[in-house]
Amino acid sequence: GVNTGEVVMGNLGSKNRMDYTVIGDTVNVAARLEQMAGGRSIMVGEETYNSCKAYIQMAPRGEITVKNRAAPVKCFQVIR
């Protein structure tokens, strides 16, 4: 799953266990797109589609509802 947008990134944790991570709505949507794609396709969100549609052939796959998000997310599948 690929999604484009703002995230919060950085080191999270304590001195004993520090992890570099990203969090935010954009990351949550990307995770849902990844689940939707399974293991054999690439799903992208609307922002990614708008940025790449001139270079990569993609087909619309409807909308998905993401927890804690008011509006559904339009998703597209990369065509090989």
HTML snippet that shows the backbone in 3Dmol.js (N, CA, C, O; Angstrom):
<script src="https://3Dmol.org/build/3Dmol-min.js"></script>
<div id="view" style="width:600px;height:400px;position:relative"></div>
<script>
const pdb = `
ATOM      1  N   GLY A   1       0.827  -1.177   0.000  1.00  0.00           N
ATOM      2  CA  GLY A   1       0.000   0.000   0.000  1.00  0.00           C
ATOM      3  C   GLY A   1       0.871   1.241   0.000  1.00  0.00           C
ATOM      4  O   GLY A   1       1.815   1.339   0.784  1.00  0.00           O
ATOM      5  N   VAL A   2       0.567   2.176  -0.861  1.00  0.00           N
ATOM      6  CA  VAL A   2       1.339   3.410  -0.958  1.00  0.00           C
ATOM      7  C   VAL A   2       0.384   4.585  -0.795  1.00  0.00           C
ATOM      8  O   VAL A   2      -0.664   4.634  -1.439  1.00  0.00           O
ATOM      9  N   ASN A   3       0.745   5.524   0.061  1.00  0.00           N
ATOM     10  CA  ASN A   3      -0.071   6.710   0.277  1.00  0.00           C
ATOM     11  C   ASN A   3       0.850   7.913   0.419  1.00  0.00           C
ATOM     12  O   ASN A   3       1.976   7.787   0.899  1.00  0.00           O
ATOM     13  N   THR A   4       0.375   9.067   0.005  1.00  0.00           N
ATOM     14  CA  THR A   4       1.164  10.286   0.027  1.00  0.00           C
ATOM     15  C   THR A   4       0.532  11.290   0.979  1.00  0.00           C
ATOM     16  O   THR A   4      -0.679  11.507   0.941  1.00  0.00           O
ATOM     17  N   GLY A   5       1.347  11.905   1.833  1.00  0.00           N
ATOM     18  CA  GLY A   5       0.835  12.917   2.755  1.00  0.00           C
ATOM     19  C   GLY A   5       1.831  13.188   3.855  1.00  0.00           C
ATOM     20  O   GLY A   5       2.965  12.709   3.824  1.00  0.00           O
ATOM     21  N   GLU A   6       1.392  13.965   4.829  1.00  0.00           N
ATOM     22  CA  GLU A   6       2.251  14.339   5.943  1.00  0.00           C
ATOM     23  C   GLU A   6       2.249  13.257   7.015  1.00  0.00           C
ATOM     24  O   GLU A   6       1.226  12.624   7.275  1.00  0.00           O
ATOM     25  N   VAL A   7       3.411  13.054   7.634  1.00  0.00           N
ATOM     26  CA  VAL A   7       3.569  12.101   8.726  1.00  0.00           C
ATOM     27  C   VAL A   7       4.426  12.734   9.815  1.00  0.00           C
ATOM     28  O   VAL A   7       5.088  13.748   9.594  1.00  0.00           O
ATOM     29  N   VAL A   8       4.401  12.128  10.978  1.00  0.00           N
ATOM     30  CA  VAL A   8       5.321  12.483  12.048  1.00  0.00           C
ATOM     31  C   VAL A   8       6.337  11.351  12.114  1.00  0.00           C
ATOM     32  O   VAL A   8       5.966  10.183  12.236  1.00  0.00           O
ATOM     33  N   MET A   9       7.627  11.701  12.035  1.00  0.00           N
ATOM     34  CA  MET A   9       8.643  10.656  12.056  1.00  0.00           C
ATOM     35  C   MET A   9       9.746  11.015  13.029  1.00  0.00           C
ATOM     36  O   MET A   9      10.030  12.183  13.292  1.00  0.00           O
ATOM     37  N   GLY A  10      10.356   9.966  13.553  1.00  0.00           N
ATOM     38  CA  GLY A  10      11.460  10.183  14.469  1.00  0.00           C
ATOM     39  C   GLY A  10      11.660   8.999  15.380  1.00  0.00           C
ATOM     40  O   GLY A  10      11.029   7.955  15.216  1.00  0.00           O
ATOM     41  N   ASN A  11      12.541   9.171  16.341  1.00  0.00           N
ATOM     42  CA  ASN A  11      12.839   8.126  17.310  1.00  0.00           C
ATOM     43  C   ASN A  11      11.785   8.139  18.404  1.00  0.00           C
ATOM     44  O   ASN A  11      11.404   9.194  18.910  1.00  0.00           O
ATOM     45  N   LEU A  12      11.325   6.955  18.758  1.00  0.00           N
ATOM     46  CA  LEU A  12      10.284   6.817  19.766  1.00  0.00           C
ATOM     47  C   LEU A  12      10.712   5.730  20.740  1.00  0.00           C
ATOM     48  O   LEU A  12      11.153   4.663  20.313  1.00  0.00           O
ATOM     49  N   GLY A  13      10.592   5.975  22.021  1.00  0.00           N
ATOM     50  CA  GLY A  13      10.934   4.957  23.008  1.00  0.00           C
ATOM     51  C   GLY A  13      11.826   5.515  24.104  1.00  0.00           C
ATOM     52  O   GLY A  13      11.839   6.713  24.389  1.00  0.00           O
ATOM     53  N   SER A  14      12.562   4.606  24.699  1.00  0.00           N
ATOM     54  CA  SER A  14      13.456   4.977  25.799  1.00  0.00           C
ATOM     55  C   SER A  14      14.905   4.684  25.422  1.00  0.00           C
ATOM     56  O   SER A  14      15.182   4.205  24.322  1.00  0.00           O
ATOM     57  N   LYS A  15      15.829   4.974  26.342  1.00  0.00           N
ATOM     58  CA  LYS A  15      17.241   4.707  26.071  1.00  0.00           C
ATOM     59  C   LYS A  15      17.499   3.222  25.816  1.00  0.00           C
ATOM     60  O   LYS A  15      18.363   2.867  25.015  1.00  0.00           O
ATOM     61  N   ASN A  16      16.755   2.368  26.492  1.00  0.00           N
ATOM     62  CA  ASN A  16      16.957   0.918  26.359  1.00  0.00           C
ATOM     63  C   ASN A  16      16.337   0.346  25.092  1.00  0.00           C
ATOM     64  O   ASN A  16      16.819  -0.658  24.566  1.00  0.00           O
ATOM     65  N   ARG A  17      15.293   0.964  24.607  1.00  0.00           N
ATOM     66  CA  ARG A  17      14.629   0.454  23.398  1.00  0.00           C
ATOM     67  C   ARG A  17      14.135   1.633  22.568  1.00  0.00           C
ATOM     68  O   ARG A  17      13.068   2.188  22.830  1.00  0.00           O
ATOM     69  N   MET A  18      14.913   2.002  21.578  1.00  0.00           N
ATOM     70  CA  MET A  18      14.602   3.136  20.724  1.00  0.00           C
ATOM     71  C   MET A  18      14.253   2.619  19.334  1.00  0.00           C
ATOM     72  O   MET A  18      14.978   1.795  18.778  1.00  0.00           O
ATOM     73  N   ASP A  19      13.159   3.094  18.778  1.00  0.00           N
ATOM     74  CA  ASP A  19      12.745   2.712  17.433  1.00  0.00           C
ATOM     75  C   ASP A  19      12.514   3.962  16.598  1.00  0.00           C
ATOM     76  O   ASP A  19      11.969   4.955  17.080  1.00  0.00           O
ATOM     77  N   TYR A  20      12.932   3.901  15.350  1.00  0.00           N
ATOM     78  CA  TYR A  20      12.636   4.959  14.390  1.00  0.00           C
ATOM     79  C   TYR A  20      11.306   4.592  13.751  1.00  0.00           C
ATOM     80  O   TYR A  20      11.146   3.476  13.257  1.00  0.00           O
ATOM     81  N   THR A  21      10.350   5.513  13.754  1.00  0.00           N
ATOM     82  CA  THR A  21       9.017   5.180  13.263  1.00  0.00           C
ATOM     83  C   THR A  21       8.347   6.370  12.609  1.00  0.00           C
ATOM     84  O   THR A  21       8.805   7.506  12.738  1.00  0.00           O
ATOM     85  N   VAL A  22       7.262   6.103  11.906  1.00  0.00           N
ATOM     86  CA  VAL A  22       6.394   7.138  11.351  1.00  0.00           C
ATOM     87  C   VAL A  22       4.975   6.863  11.836  1.00  0.00           C
ATOM     88  O   VAL A  22       4.560   5.709  11.940  1.00  0.00           O
ATOM     89  N   ILE A  23       4.235   7.931  12.131  1.00  0.00           N
ATOM     90  CA  ILE A  23       2.859   7.790  12.579  1.00  0.00           C
ATOM     91  C   ILE A  23       2.009   8.863  11.912  1.00  0.00           C
ATOM     92  O   ILE A  23       2.524   9.874  11.434  1.00  0.00           O
ATOM     93  N   GLY A  24       0.717   8.630  11.888  1.00  0.00           N
ATOM     94  CA  GLY A  24      -0.213   9.611  11.354  1.00  0.00           C
ATOM     95  C   GLY A  24      -1.248   8.988  10.434  1.00  0.00           C
ATOM     96  O   GLY A  24      -1.182   7.800  10.118  1.00  0.00           O
ATOM     97  N   ASP A  25      -2.194   9.795  10.014  1.00  0.00           N
ATOM     98  CA  ASP A  25      -3.280   9.352   9.150  1.00  0.00           C
ATOM     99  C   ASP A  25      -2.762   8.760   7.845  1.00  0.00           C
ATOM    100  O   ASP A  25      -3.273   7.743   7.378  1.00  0.00           O
ATOM    101  N   THR A  26      -1.763   9.384   7.263  1.00  0.00           N
ATOM    102  CA  THR A  26      -1.193   8.903   6.001  1.00  0.00           C
ATOM    103  C   THR A  26      -0.654   7.481   6.146  1.00  0.00           C
ATOM    104  O   THR A  26      -0.826   6.654   5.250  1.00  0.00           O
ATOM    105  N   VAL A  27      -0.013   7.202   7.257  1.00  0.00           N
ATOM    106  CA  VAL A  27       0.543   5.874   7.523  1.00  0.00           C
ATOM    107  C   VAL A  27      -0.584   4.865   7.730  1.00  0.00           C
ATOM    108  O   VAL A  27      -0.508   3.741   7.235  1.00  0.00           O
ATOM    109  N   ASN A  28      -1.628   5.258   8.458  1.00  0.00           N
ATOM    110  CA  ASN A  28      -2.760   4.362   8.695  1.00  0.00           C
ATOM    111  C   ASN A  28      -3.442   3.980   7.387  1.00  0.00           C
ATOM    112  O   ASN A  28      -3.785   2.817   7.179  1.00  0.00           O
ATOM    113  N   VAL A  29      -3.638   4.955   6.509  1.00  0.00           N
ATOM    114  CA  VAL A  29      -4.267   4.676   5.216  1.00  0.00           C
ATOM    115  C   VAL A  29      -3.383   3.740   4.393  1.00  0.00           C
ATOM    116  O   VAL A  29      -3.888   2.811   3.763  1.00  0.00           O
ATOM    117  N   ALA A  30      -2.073   3.973   4.392  1.00  0.00           N
ATOM    118  CA  ALA A  30      -1.160   3.098   3.648  1.00  0.00           C
ATOM    119  C   ALA A  30      -1.249   1.660   4.157  1.00  0.00           C
ATOM    120  O   ALA A  30      -1.212   0.717   3.366  1.00  0.00           O
ATOM    121  N   ALA A  31      -1.365   1.493   5.469  1.00  0.00           N
ATOM    122  CA  ALA A  31      -1.486   0.146   6.042  1.00  0.00           C
ATOM    123  C   ALA A  31      -2.774  -0.527   5.584  1.00  0.00           C
ATOM    124  O   ALA A  31      -2.771  -1.722   5.285  1.00  0.00           O
ATOM    125  N   ARG A  32      -3.872   0.216   5.524  1.00  0.00           N
ATOM    126  CA  ARG A  32      -5.152  -0.356   5.064  1.00  0.00           C
ATOM    127  C   ARG A  32      -5.088  -0.710   3.584  1.00  0.00           C
ATOM    128  O   ARG A  32      -5.636  -1.729   3.164  1.00  0.00           O
ATOM    129  N   LEU A  33      -4.424   0.123   2.794  1.00  0.00           N
ATOM    130  CA  LEU A  33      -4.253  -0.177   1.371  1.00  0.00           C
ATOM    131  C   LEU A  33      -3.413  -1.436   1.195  1.00  0.00           C
ATOM    132  O   LEU A  33      -3.681  -2.250   0.312  1.00  0.00           O
ATOM    133  N   GLU A  34      -2.406  -1.591   2.029  1.00  0.00           N
ATOM    134  CA  GLU A  34      -1.557  -2.785   1.975  1.00  0.00           C
ATOM    135  C   GLU A  34      -2.376  -4.041   2.277  1.00  0.00           C
ATOM    136  O   GLU A  34      -2.233  -5.057   1.597  1.00  0.00           O
ATOM    137  N   GLN A  35      -3.229  -3.969   3.293  1.00  0.00           N
ATOM    138  CA  GLN A  35      -4.091  -5.108   3.623  1.00  0.00           C
ATOM    139  C   GLN A  35      -5.027  -5.438   2.468  1.00  0.00           C
ATOM    140  O   GLN A  35      -5.258  -6.607   2.161  1.00  0.00           O
ATOM    141  N   MET A  36      -5.554  -4.420   1.843  1.00  0.00           N
ATOM    142  CA  MET A  36      -6.474  -4.598   0.724  1.00  0.00           C
ATOM    143  C   MET A  36      -5.765  -5.234  -0.479  1.00  0.00           C
ATOM    144  O   MET A  36      -6.365  -6.021  -1.212  1.00  0.00           O
ATOM    145  N   ALA A  37      -4.510  -4.895  -0.673  1.00  0.00           N
ATOM    146  CA  ALA A  37      -3.756  -5.387  -1.825  1.00  0.00           C
ATOM    147  C   ALA A  37      -3.414  -6.861  -1.706  1.00  0.00           C
ATOM    148  O   ALA A  37      -3.240  -7.537  -2.720  1.00  0.00           O
ATOM    149  N   GLY A  38      -3.318  -7.356  -0.519  1.00  0.00           N
ATOM    150  CA  GLY A  38      -2.865  -8.741  -0.359  1.00  0.00           C
ATOM    151  C   GLY A  38      -1.384  -8.812  -0.654  1.00  0.00           C
ATOM    152  O   GLY A  38      -0.630  -7.930  -0.243  1.00  0.00           O
ATOM    153  N   GLY A  39      -0.953  -9.840  -1.357  1.00  0.00           N
ATOM    154  CA  GLY A  39       0.464  -9.969  -1.636  1.00  0.00           C
ATOM    155  C   GLY A  39       0.800  -9.884  -3.105  1.00  0.00           C
ATOM    156  O   GLY A  39       1.960 -10.050  -3.480  1.00  0.00           O
ATOM    157  N   ARG A  40      -0.182  -9.630  -3.945  1.00  0.00           N
ATOM    158  CA  ARG A  40       0.063  -9.713  -5.382  1.00  0.00           C
ATOM    159  C   ARG A  40      -0.212  -8.427  -6.146  1.00  0.00           C
ATOM    160  O   ARG A  40      -0.132  -8.421  -7.375  1.00  0.00           O
ATOM    161  N   SER A  41      -0.526  -7.361  -5.470  1.00  0.00           N
ATOM    162  CA  SER A  41      -0.808  -6.117  -6.187  1.00  0.00           C
ATOM    163  C   SER A  41      -0.335  -4.918  -5.373  1.00  0.00           C
ATOM    164  O   SER A  41       0.031  -5.044  -4.205  1.00  0.00           O
ATOM    165  N   ILE A  42      -0.352  -3.768  -6.009  1.00  0.00           N
ATOM    166  CA  ILE A  42       0.025  -2.522  -5.350  1.00  0.00           C
ATOM    167  C   ILE A  42      -1.189  -1.605  -5.383  1.00  0.00           C
ATOM    168  O   ILE A  42      -1.710  -1.285  -6.451  1.00  0.00           O
ATOM    169  N   MET A  43      -1.632  -1.190  -4.208  1.00  0.00           N
ATOM    170  CA  MET A  43      -2.754  -0.267  -4.091  1.00  0.00           C
ATOM    171  C   MET A  43      -2.219   1.088  -3.651  1.00  0.00           C
ATOM    172  O   MET A  43      -1.319   1.167  -2.815  1.00  0.00           O
ATOM    173  N   VAL A  44      -2.782   2.165  -4.225  1.00  0.00           N
ATOM    174  CA  VAL A  44      -2.350   3.514  -3.873  1.00  0.00           C
ATOM    175  C   VAL A  44      -3.550   4.371  -3.520  1.00  0.00           C
ATOM    176  O   VAL A  44      -4.667   4.124  -3.975  1.00  0.00           O
ATOM    177  N   GLY A  45      -3.301   5.388  -2.696  1.00  0.00           N
ATOM    178  CA  GLY A  45      -4.330   6.344  -2.327  1.00  0.00           C
ATOM    179  C   GLY A  45      -4.473   7.434  -3.383  1.00  0.00           C
ATOM    180  O   GLY A  45      -3.708   7.493  -4.346  1.00  0.00           O
ATOM    181  N   GLU A  46      -5.464   8.289  -3.183  1.00  0.00           N
ATOM    182  CA  GLU A  46      -5.789   9.317  -4.176  1.00  0.00           C
ATOM    183  C   GLU A  46      -4.663  10.322  -4.401  1.00  0.00           C
ATOM    184  O   GLU A  46      -4.410  10.712  -5.541  1.00  0.00           O
ATOM    185  N   GLU A  47      -3.992  10.743  -3.351  1.00  0.00           N
ATOM    186  CA  GLU A  47      -2.887  11.706  -3.504  1.00  0.00           C
ATOM    187  C   GLU A  47      -1.746  11.107  -4.329  1.00  0.00           C
ATOM    188  O   GLU A  47      -1.175  11.776  -5.191  1.00  0.00           O
ATOM    189  N   THR A  48      -1.427   9.860  -4.062  1.00  0.00           N
ATOM    190  CA  THR A  48      -0.380   9.185  -4.824  1.00  0.00           C
ATOM    191  C   THR A  48      -0.811   9.041  -6.277  1.00  0.00           C
ATOM    192  O   THR A  48      -0.021   9.262  -7.195  1.00  0.00           O
ATOM    193  N   TYR A  49      -2.071   8.667  -6.475  1.00  0.00           N
ATOM    194  CA  TYR A  49      -2.607   8.539  -7.831  1.00  0.00           C
ATOM    195  C   TYR A  49      -2.468   9.858  -8.590  1.00  0.00           C
ATOM    196  O   TYR A  49      -1.995   9.876  -9.726  1.00  0.00           O
ATOM    197  N   ASN A  50      -2.879  10.954  -7.966  1.00  0.00           N
ATOM    198  CA  ASN A  50      -2.813  12.263  -8.625  1.00  0.00           C
ATOM    199  C   ASN A  50      -1.380  12.665  -8.963  1.00  0.00           C
ATOM    200  O   ASN A  50      -1.144  13.334  -9.969  1.00  0.00           O
ATOM    201  N   SER A  51      -0.433  12.263  -8.135  1.00  0.00           N
ATOM    202  CA  SER A  51       0.971  12.602  -8.385  1.00  0.00           C
ATOM    203  C   SER A  51       1.615  11.742  -9.468  1.00  0.00           C
ATOM    204  O   SER A  51       2.556  12.182 -10.128  1.00  0.00           O
ATOM    205  N   CYS A  52       1.115  10.517  -9.657  1.00  0.00           N
ATOM    206  CA  CYS A  52       1.790   9.544 -10.527  1.00  0.00           C
ATOM    207  C   CYS A  52       1.004   9.118 -11.758  1.00  0.00           C
ATOM    208  O   CYS A  52       1.525   8.363 -12.579  1.00  0.00           O
ATOM    209  N   LYS A  53      -0.223   9.576 -11.910  1.00  0.00           N
ATOM    210  CA  LYS A  53      -1.082   9.048 -12.980  1.00  0.00           C
ATOM    211  C   LYS A  53      -0.530   9.284 -14.385  1.00  0.00           C
ATOM    212  O   LYS A  53      -0.869   8.539 -15.303  1.00  0.00           O
ATOM    213  N   ALA A  54       0.301  10.288 -14.573  1.00  0.00           N
ATOM    214  CA  ALA A  54       0.884  10.550 -15.887  1.00  0.00           C
ATOM    215  C   ALA A  54       2.002   9.555 -16.219  1.00  0.00           C
ATOM    216  O   ALA A  54       2.383   9.418 -17.382  1.00  0.00           O
ATOM    217  N   TYR A  55       2.529   8.861 -15.202  1.00  0.00           N
ATOM    218  CA  TYR A  55       3.683   7.989 -15.395  1.00  0.00           C
ATOM    219  C   TYR A  55       3.385   6.504 -15.202  1.00  0.00           C
ATOM    220  O   TYR A  55       4.065   5.647 -15.765  1.00  0.00           O
ATOM    221  N   ILE A  56       2.355   6.207 -14.394  1.00  0.00           N
ATOM    222  CA  ILE A  56       2.047   4.823 -14.039  1.00  0.00           C
ATOM    223  C   ILE A  56       0.575   4.557 -14.333  1.00  0.00           C
ATOM    224  O   ILE A  56      -0.295   5.337 -13.945  1.00  0.00           O
ATOM    225  N   GLN A  57       0.308   3.464 -15.011  1.00  0.00           N
ATOM    226  CA  GLN A  57      -1.074   3.111 -15.330  1.00  0.00           C
ATOM    227  C   GLN A  57      -1.737   2.492 -14.098  1.00  0.00           C
ATOM    228  O   GLN A  57      -1.231   1.531 -13.518  1.00  0.00           O
ATOM    229  N   MET A  58      -2.894   3.071 -13.707  1.00  0.00           N
ATOM    230  CA  MET A  58      -3.622   2.611 -12.533  1.00  0.00           C
ATOM    231  C   MET A  58      -5.112   2.563 -12.835  1.00  0.00           C
ATOM    232  O   MET A  58      -5.615   3.328 -13.658  1.00  0.00           O
ATOM    233  N   ALA A  59      -5.809   1.658 -12.163  1.00  0.00           N
ATOM    234  CA  ALA A  59      -7.255   1.508 -12.334  1.00  0.00           C
ATOM    235  C   ALA A  59      -7.954   1.784 -11.011  1.00  0.00           C
ATOM    236  O   ALA A  59      -7.468   1.368  -9.960  1.00  0.00           O
ATOM    237  N   PRO A  60      -9.097   2.484 -11.046  1.00  0.00           N
ATOM    238  CA  PRO A  60      -9.832   2.740  -9.802  1.00  0.00           C
ATOM    239  C   PRO A  60     -10.364   1.443  -9.194  1.00  0.00           C
ATOM    240  O   PRO A  60     -10.793   0.541  -9.913  1.00  0.00           O
ATOM    241  N   ARG A  61     -10.331   1.360  -7.872  1.00  0.00           N
ATOM    242  CA  ARG A  61     -10.823   0.176  -7.165  1.00  0.00           C
ATOM    243  C   ARG A  61     -11.836   0.534  -6.097  1.00  0.00           C
ATOM    244  O   ARG A  61     -12.053  -0.239  -5.164  1.00  0.00           O
ATOM    245  N   GLY A  62     -12.462   1.701  -6.222  1.00  0.00           N
ATOM    246  CA  GLY A  62     -13.507   2.085  -5.271  1.00  0.00           C
ATOM    247  C   GLY A  62     -12.959   2.845  -4.087  1.00  0.00           C
ATOM    248  O   GLY A  62     -11.894   3.458  -4.155  1.00  0.00           O
ATOM    249  N   GLU A  63     -13.708   2.792  -3.000  1.00  0.00           N
ATOM    250  CA  GLU A  63     -13.345   3.517  -1.790  1.00  0.00           C
ATOM    251  C   GLU A  63     -13.286   2.556  -0.616  1.00  0.00           C
ATOM    252  O   GLU A  63     -13.980   1.540  -0.592  1.00  0.00           O
ATOM    253  N   ILE A  64     -12.451   2.889   0.354  1.00  0.00           N
ATOM    254  CA  ILE A  64     -12.391   2.115   1.583  1.00  0.00           C
ATOM    255  C   ILE A  64     -12.652   3.048   2.754  1.00  0.00           C
ATOM    256  O   ILE A  64     -12.348   4.239   2.696  1.00  0.00           O
ATOM    257  N   THR A  65     -13.210   2.501   3.799  1.00  0.00           N
ATOM    258  CA  THR A  65     -13.443   3.258   5.017  1.00  0.00           C
ATOM    259  C   THR A  65     -12.320   2.937   5.987  1.00  0.00           C
ATOM    260  O   THR A  65     -11.992   1.773   6.216  1.00  0.00           O
ATOM    261  N   VAL A  66     -11.740   3.977   6.548  1.00  0.00           N
ATOM    262  CA  VAL A  66     -10.629   3.811   7.483  1.00  0.00           C
ATOM    263  C   VAL A  66     -11.077   4.317   8.847  1.00  0.00           C
ATOM    264  O   VAL A  66     -11.662   5.394   8.965  1.00  0.00           O
ATOM    265  N   LYS A  67     -10.793   3.518   9.877  1.00  0.00           N
ATOM    266  CA  LYS A  67     -11.159   3.867  11.243  1.00  0.00           C
ATOM    267  C   LYS A  67     -10.615   5.244  11.624  1.00  0.00           C
ATOM    268  O   LYS A  67      -9.492   5.596  11.263  1.00  0.00           O
ATOM    269  N   ASN A  68     -11.408   6.011  12.345  1.00  0.00           N
ATOM    270  CA  ASN A  68     -11.057   7.359  12.820  1.00  0.00           C
ATOM    271  C   ASN A  68     -10.883   8.371  11.692  1.00  0.00           C
ATOM    272  O   ASN A  68     -10.175   9.365  11.852  1.00  0.00           O
ATOM    273  N   ARG A  69     -11.522   8.121  10.557  1.00  0.00           N
ATOM    274  CA  ARG A  69     -11.449   9.037   9.418  1.00  0.00           C
ATOM    275  C   ARG A  69     -12.864   9.283   8.924  1.00  0.00           C
ATOM    276  O   ARG A  69     -13.603   8.332   8.668  1.00  0.00           O
ATOM    277  N   ALA A  70     -13.252  10.542   8.787  1.00  0.00           N
ATOM    278  CA  ALA A  70     -14.621  10.877   8.416  1.00  0.00           C
ATOM    279  C   ALA A  70     -14.945  10.497   6.971  1.00  0.00           C
ATOM    280  O   ALA A  70     -16.009   9.941   6.697  1.00  0.00           O
ATOM    281  N   ALA A  71     -14.046  10.789   6.064  1.00  0.00           N
ATOM    282  CA  ALA A  71     -14.310  10.547   4.642  1.00  0.00           C
ATOM    283  C   ALA A  71     -13.666   9.243   4.178  1.00  0.00           C
ATOM    284  O   ALA A  71     -12.583   8.887   4.641  1.00  0.00           O
ATOM    285  N   PRO A  72     -14.329   8.529   3.266  1.00  0.00           N
ATOM    286  CA  PRO A  72     -13.704   7.327   2.710  1.00  0.00           C
ATOM    287  C   PRO A  72     -12.501   7.698   1.842  1.00  0.00           C
ATOM    288  O   PRO A  72     -12.362   8.844   1.416  1.00  0.00           O
ATOM    289  N   VAL A  73     -11.636   6.719   1.587  1.00  0.00           N
ATOM    290  CA  VAL A  73     -10.419   6.927   0.803  1.00  0.00           C
ATOM    291  C   VAL A  73     -10.596   6.273  -0.559  1.00  0.00           C
ATOM    292  O   VAL A  73     -10.906   5.084  -0.644  1.00  0.00           O
ATOM    293  N   LYS A  74     -10.400   7.047  -1.628  1.00  0.00           N
ATOM    294  CA  LYS A  74     -10.425   6.481  -2.980  1.00  0.00           C
ATOM    295  C   LYS A  74      -9.126   5.725  -3.187  1.00  0.00           C
ATOM    296  O   LYS A  74      -8.049   6.216  -2.848  1.00  0.00           O
ATOM    297  N   CYS A  75      -9.235   4.525  -3.747  1.00  0.00           N
ATOM    298  CA  CYS A  75      -8.023   3.750  -3.957  1.00  0.00           C
ATOM    299  C   CYS A  75      -7.930   3.268  -5.410  1.00  0.00           C
ATOM    300  O   CYS A  75      -8.930   3.125  -6.114  1.00  0.00           O
ATOM    301  N   PHE A  76      -6.701   3.030  -5.814  1.00  0.00           N
ATOM    302  CA  PHE A  76      -6.384   2.662  -7.197  1.00  0.00           C
ATOM    303  C   PHE A  76      -5.378   1.523  -7.165  1.00  0.00           C
ATOM    304  O   PHE A  76      -4.561   1.426  -6.249  1.00  0.00           O
ATOM    305  N   GLN A  77      -5.446   0.658  -8.180  1.00  0.00           N
ATOM    306  CA  GLN A  77      -4.523  -0.459  -8.293  1.00  0.00           C
ATOM    307  C   GLN A  77      -3.576  -0.223  -9.455  1.00  0.00           C
ATOM    308  O   GLN A  77      -3.992   0.125 -10.560  1.00  0.00           O
ATOM    309  N   VAL A  78      -2.285  -0.421  -9.181  1.00  0.00           N
ATOM    310  CA  VAL A  78      -1.279  -0.312 -10.226  1.00  0.00           C
ATOM    311  C   VAL A  78      -1.463  -1.469 -11.186  1.00  0.00           C
ATOM    312  O   VAL A  78      -1.585  -2.621 -10.767  1.00  0.00           O
ATOM    313  N   ILE A  79      -1.484  -1.162 -12.483  1.00  0.00           N
ATOM    314  CA  ILE A  79      -1.638  -2.186 -13.523  1.00  0.00           C
ATOM    315  C   ILE A  79      -0.261  -2.514 -14.057  1.00  0.00           C
ATOM    316  O   ILE A  79       0.508  -1.618 -14.405  1.00  0.00           O
ATOM    317  N   ARG A  80       0.047  -3.780 -14.122  1.00  0.00           N
ATOM    318  CA  ARG A  80       1.383  -4.208 -14.558  1.00  0.00           C
ATOM    319  C   ARG A  80       1.517  -4.193 -16.039  1.00  0.00           C
ATOM    320  O   ARG A  80       2.579  -4.526 -16.566  1.00  0.00           O
TER     321      ARG A  80
END
`;
const viewer = $3Dmol.createViewer("view");
viewer.addModel(pdb, "pdb");
viewer.setStyle({}, {cartoon: {color: "spectrum"}});
viewer.zoomTo();
viewer.render();
</script>
